Amino acid sequence: MSEALGVRVAGLSKRFRQAGGALPVLDGLTFDVAPGRFVSLLGPSGAGKSTLLGILAGLDAPSAGTVMLYGATLPPAPPRLGQVGLMPQRDLLLPWRSALGNATSGLEVRGVPVAQARAAALALFQAFGLREFAHSAPAALSGGMRQRVAFARSALAARGLLLLDEPFGALDALTRAALQEWLLGVWEQLATTVILVTHDVDEAVLLSDRVYVLSPRPARIAHETAIPLPRPRTLDSAATPEFARLRAELLAALRAAGSLPATQRRTEPVR
């Protein structure tokens, strides 16, 4: 992997044209992500989190504001395709390509020779526990394996910044927990910067160094919380008093911003 890249977002806004006027989605977002950090953007569905990732990846342009990438040897620069890997909510694996072929697709688009791309992917497959499934078709893989292949594809395509758009949201609870713990283990090996968008409070606390709470659309930064839980972390970290304190802080911030899902409001204890 290349050196981790930091992200600097300043006054970022996005509006979509529609009949009768403009739909504001993002409203003046300003935040920083230091190189090599894992940061979560926590907010309700429809808050514009996926729109924000598209802008960070350089796939869309903001209506106002700036996004800058920076690193030890890279001066502040606009986002550029090839420096950023984006993993969407669904794995989107190509059914006619093997697991290995799917993982190398991003490198091939960048013009990396096939043999070099396959060697890089096989090395990552070994670390990801996928080596024996390299030549399997996507249909022969479990949901968790498919997500790991998709993660490998995104990680290989990235040059220092990896954007995750609720990558485990469609999985069952046990598979989701297993992949969260798996991600905790592989992230340090990758030595890259990660920005995760999620509406899962526990996931944000477990994985992150810092969490930004977003308001409902148009999204604003409503709260910022540092996550001082020691690393390496496992699922057992969720049983600690500090985890419970951080979870309560984020739930309170979501409630204050009007972002707390109705299901969580109903499960809050009556006082």
C-alpha positions as CSV (number, residue, x, y, z in Angstrom):
1,M,0.0,0.0,0.0
2,S,1.0,3.6,-0.6
3,E,1.4,6.1,2.2
4,A,-1.8,6.9,4.1
5,L,-3.5,10.1,2.9
6,G,-5.2,12.7,5.1
7,V,-8.4,14.5,4.1
8,R,-9.4,18.1,4.7
9,V,-13.0,19.1,4.1
10,A,-13.9,22.8,4.3
11,G,-17.4,24.3,3.9
12,L,-18.6,21.5,1.7
13,S,-22.2,21.8,0.4
14,K,-24.1,19.9,-2.2
15,R,-27.5,20.7,-3.8
16,F,-29.3,18.7,-6.4
17,R,-31.5,20.3,-9.0
18,Q,-35.0,19.0,-9.1
19,A,-38.4,20.2,-10.3
20,G,-39.4,23.3,-8.3
21,G,-36.0,24.2,-7.0
22,A,-32.9,22.7,-5.4
23,L,-32.6,19.9,-2.9
24,P,-29.9,20.7,-0.2
25,V,-28.1,17.5,0.8
26,L,-24.9,18.7,2.5
27,D,-24.6,22.0,4.3
28,G,-21.2,23.5,5.1
29,L,-19.4,20.3,6.3
30,T,-15.9,21.0,7.7
31,F,-13.7,18.3,9.2
32,D,-10.2,16.7,9.1
33,V,-9.1,13.1,9.0
34,A,-5.4,12.7,9.8
35,P,-3.3,10.2,7.7
36,G,-3.6,6.6,8.9
37,R,-6.7,7.2,11.0
38,F,-10.1,5.4,11.0
39,V,-13.0,7.9,11.1
40,S,-16.7,7.2,11.0
41,L,-19.4,9.5,9.8
42,L,-22.5,8.6,11.8
43,G,-26.0,9.6,10.8
44,P,-29.5,8.6,9.8
45,S,-30.4,7.0,6.5
46,G,-30.9,9.7,3.8
47,A,-28.6,12.2,5.5
48,G,-26.3,12.4,2.5
49,K,-23.5,10.2,3.7
50,S,-23.2,8.3,0.3
51,T,-23.2,11.7,-1.5
52,L,-20.4,12.8,0.7
53,L,-18.3,9.7,-0.1
54,G,-18.9,10.2,-3.8
55,I,-17.5,13.7,-3.6
56,L,-14.5,12.5,-1.5
57,A,-13.8,9.9,-4.2
58,G,-13.9,12.5,-6.9
59,L,-17.0,10.9,-8.5
60,D,-19.1,14.0,-8.0
61,A,-18.4,17.7,-7.5
62,P,-19.6,19.8,-4.5
63,S,-21.8,22.8,-5.0
64,A,-19.5,24.8,-2.7
65,G,-16.5,24.1,-0.5
66,T,-13.3,22.1,-1.0
67,V,-11.9,18.6,-0.4
68,M,-8.1,18.3,-0.2
69,L,-6.0,15.1,0.1
70,Y,-2.6,15.3,1.8
71,G,0.2,13.1,3.0
72,A,3.9,13.2,4.0
73,T,5.0,13.8,0.4
74,L,1.8,14.9,-1.2
75,P,0.9,18.6,-0.9
76,P,-2.8,19.4,-0.6
77,A,-4.5,18.5,-3.8
78,P,-8.0,17.9,-5.1
79,P,-9.3,14.3,-4.9
80,R,-8.0,12.2,-7.8
81,L,-9.3,8.9,-9.1
82,G,-6.8,6.2,-8.4
83,Q,-5.8,7.6,-5.0
84,V,-9.1,6.6,-3.4
85,G,-10.8,3.2,-3.1
86,L,-14.6,3.2,-2.6
87,M,-16.5,0.2,-1.3
88,P,-20.3,0.5,-1.8
89,Q,-23.1,-1.0,0.3
90,R,-23.3,-4.0,-2.0
91,D,-20.4,-6.0,-3.2
92,L,-21.2,-5.6,-6.9
93,L,-19.0,-8.5,-7.8
94,L,-18.9,-9.4,-11.5
95,P,-20.5,-12.9,-11.8
96,W,-18.4,-13.9,-14.8
97,R,-15.1,-13.2,-13.1
98,S,-13.5,-15.3,-10.4
99,A,-12.9,-13.9,-6.9
100,L,-9.4,-13.1,-7.9
101,G,-10.5,-11.5,-11.2
102,N,-12.9,-9.3,-9.3
103,A,-10.2,-8.2,-6.9
104,T,-7.8,-7.2,-9.7
105,S,-10.4,-5.3,-11.7
106,G,-9.6,-1.9,-10.2
107,L,-5.9,-2.3,-10.8
108,E,-6.5,-3.4,-14.4
109,V,-8.6,-0.2,-15.0
110,R,-5.6,1.8,-13.8
111,G,-3.4,0.0,-16.4
112,V,-1.5,-2.3,-14.0
113,P,-0.2,-5.4,-15.9
114,V,-2.4,-8.4,-15.2
115,A,0.5,-10.5,-13.8
116,Q,1.4,-7.7,-11.4
117,A,-2.2,-7.2,-10.4
118,R,-2.8,-10.9,-9.7
119,A,0.4,-11.1,-7.6
120,A,-0.8,-8.1,-5.5
121,A,-4.3,-9.6,-5.1
122,L,-3.0,-13.0,-4.1
123,A,-0.8,-11.5,-1.4
124,L,-3.9,-9.7,0.0
125,F,-6.0,-12.9,-0.4
126,Q,-3.5,-14.7,1.8
127,A,-3.9,-12.1,4.5
128,F,-7.7,-12.0,4.1
129,G,-8.1,-15.8,4.4
130,L,-9.3,-16.0,0.8
131,R,-6.4,-17.8,-0.9
132,E,-8.1,-21.1,-1.4
133,F,-11.1,-19.3,-2.9
134,A,-9.2,-17.2,-5.4
135,H,-10.6,-19.1,-8.4
136,S,-14.1,-19.5,-7.1
137,A,-17.1,-17.8,-8.8
138,P,-18.9,-15.2,-6.7
139,A,-22.0,-17.4,-6.6
140,A,-20.0,-20.1,-4.7
141,L,-19.0,-17.7,-1.9
142,S,-20.8,-16.8,1.3
143,G,-21.9,-13.3,2.0
144,G,-19.0,-12.7,4.3
145,M,-16.5,-13.9,1.7
146,R,-18.0,-11.8,-1.0
147,Q,-17.6,-8.7,1.2
148,R,-14.0,-9.6,1.8
149,V,-13.4,-9.9,-1.9
150,A,-15.0,-6.5,-2.5
151,F,-12.9,-5.1,0.3
152,A,-9.8,-6.5,-1.3
153,R,-10.8,-4.9,-4.6
154,S,-11.3,-1.5,-3.0
155,A,-8.1,-1.7,-0.9
156,L,-6.0,-2.7,-4.0
157,A,-7.5,0.2,-6.0
158,A,-6.7,2.8,-3.2
159,R,-3.5,4.7,-2.9
160,G,-3.8,5.7,0.7
161,L,-7.5,6.4,1.3
162,L,-10.3,3.9,1.6
163,L,-14.0,4.9,1.7
164,L,-16.5,2.4,3.1
165,D,-20.2,3.0,2.5
166,E,-22.0,0.8,5.1
167,P,-20.2,-2.3,3.7
168,F,-21.7,-4.7,6.3
169,G,-25.2,-3.3,6.4
170,A,-26.9,-6.0,4.3
171,L,-25.3,-8.9,6.3
172,D,-26.9,-10.9,9.2
173,A,-25.8,-10.0,12.7
174,L,-23.3,-12.8,13.2
175,T,-21.6,-12.3,9.9
176,R,-21.5,-8.6,10.4
177,A,-19.9,-9.0,13.8
178,A,-17.3,-11.4,12.4
179,L,-16.4,-9.0,9.6
180,Q,-16.1,-6.1,12.0
181,E,-13.6,-8.0,14.0
182,W,-11.8,-9.1,10.9
183,L,-11.6,-5.5,9.7
184,L,-10.1,-4.5,13.0
185,G,-7.3,-7.0,12.3
186,V,-6.6,-6.2,8.7
187,W,-6.8,-2.4,8.9
188,E,-3.5,-2.1,10.7
189,Q,-1.8,-4.4,8.1
190,L,-3.1,-2.1,5.3
191,A,-1.7,1.1,6.9
192,T,-4.3,3.2,5.1
193,T,-6.7,6.0,6.1
194,V,-10.3,4.8,6.3
195,I,-13.6,6.8,6.3
196,L,-16.7,4.7,7.1
197,V,-20.2,6.0,6.8
198,T,-22.7,4.1,9.1
199,H,-25.9,4.5,11.0
200,D,-24.8,1.9,13.6
201,V,-23.5,3.5,16.8
202,D,-21.8,0.3,18.1
203,E,-20.0,-0.2,14.8
204,A,-18.7,3.4,14.9
205,V,-17.4,3.1,18.4
206,L,-15.8,-0.3,17.9
207,L,-13.9,0.6,14.7
208,S,-13.1,4.3,14.9
209,D,-10.5,6.7,16.2
210,R,-13.0,9.5,15.8
211,V,-16.7,9.8,15.1
212,Y,-18.5,12.7,13.5
213,V,-22.3,12.8,14.0
214,L,-24.3,14.2,11.1
215,S,-27.6,15.9,11.3
216,P,-30.6,14.9,9.1
217,R,-30.5,16.3,5.6
218,P,-29.1,18.7,4.8
219,A,-26.2,17.2,6.7
220,R,-24.2,19.3,9.1
221,I,-21.5,18.2,11.6
222,A,-23.6,18.1,14.8
223,H,-21.0,16.5,17.2
224,E,-17.4,15.2,17.2
225,T,-16.2,12.4,19.6
226,A,-12.7,11.0,19.9
227,I,-12.6,7.2,20.6
228,P,-9.8,6.5,23.0
229,L,-10.3,2.8,23.3
230,P,-6.9,1.1,23.2
231,R,-5.9,-0.9,20.1
232,P,-5.8,-3.7,19.1
233,R,-9.5,-4.0,19.7
234,T,-11.8,-7.0,19.5
235,L,-15.5,-7.6,19.9
236,D,-14.8,-7.9,23.7
237,S,-14.1,-4.1,23.7
238,A,-17.8,-3.6,23.5
239,A,-18.2,-5.0,27.0
240,T,-16.1,-2.3,28.7
241,P,-17.5,0.6,30.7
242,E,-15.7,3.1,28.4
243,F,-17.4,1.6,25.3
244,A,-20.8,2.1,27.1
245,R,-20.0,5.7,27.9
246,L,-19.0,6.5,24.4
247,R,-22.1,4.8,23.0
248,A,-24.3,6.8,25.4
249,E,-22.5,10.1,24.3
250,L,-23.1,9.4,20.6
251,L,-26.8,8.4,21.2
252,A,-27.3,11.6,23.1
253,A,-25.7,13.6,20.2
254,L,-27.9,11.8,17.7
255,R,-30.9,12.6,19.8
256,A,-30.0,16.3,20.1
257,A,-29.4,16.6,16.4
258,G,-32.8,14.9,15.6
259,S,-31.0,12.0,14.0
260,L,-31.8,9.1,16.3
261,P,-33.8,6.5,14.4
262,A,-37.3,6.0,15.8
263,T,-36.6,2.3,16.6
264,Q,-33.8,3.4,19.0
265,R,-36.1,6.0,20.6
266,R,-38.6,3.2,21.4
267,T,-36.0,1.0,23.0
268,E,-34.7,3.7,25.3
269,P,-35.5,3.0,29.0
270,V,-38.2,5.1,30.6
271,R,-36.8,7.4,33.3
